[in-house]
Amino acid sequence: MSDPEITVAAVTETDGRFLVVEERIDRSLVLNQPAGHVEPGETLLEAIIREVREETAWRFSASELVGVYLWCHPRTGRTTKRFTFCGTVSDHREGQALDDGIVGTHWLTPAELRGRETQLRSPLVLRCIEDYLAGRRMPLCAAAALDLGSAPAVSAVRV
């Protein structure tokens, strides 16, 4: 088994609606939180701020860590470790070109997402929202400063 891919995701809510992206993956349109891979040299916090801007044109301000999730794709067998942050968005850049594959952004309610469950990129989309709604949170310092370069040194963040 190979090491899991490290990804970050953002949960942001406005008036009971959550920001999601509609993206083309393997010729299918799917819904996901703004999310992506951590690039070399950046912290988890830097990665999620960058990903949200690139995928939605919004500036993301993280406030807490919702959770850390492991998911194994049933078809590919690829494992993902996802760090999900919650926070707010501001400073929308209307007209900004979005990342390749992003078709658009939507603000959807949990009920609307449940109704489109077959379109979700993974079960983590709803799981992260459900955990957020249940009040599951950890301090931002629990993971925000971690980066891929420090992983070989077995770094730990004290909470």
Secondary structure, DSSP 8 states (H G I E B T S, - for coil): ----EEEEEEE-EETTEEEEEEEEETTEEEEE-SEEE--TT-BHHHHHHHHHHHHHS-EEEEEEEEEEEEEE-TTT--EEEEEEEEEEEE---TT----TTEEEEEEE-HHHHHHTGGGBSSTHHHHHHHHHHTT--EEGGGTTT-BGGGGGGT-----
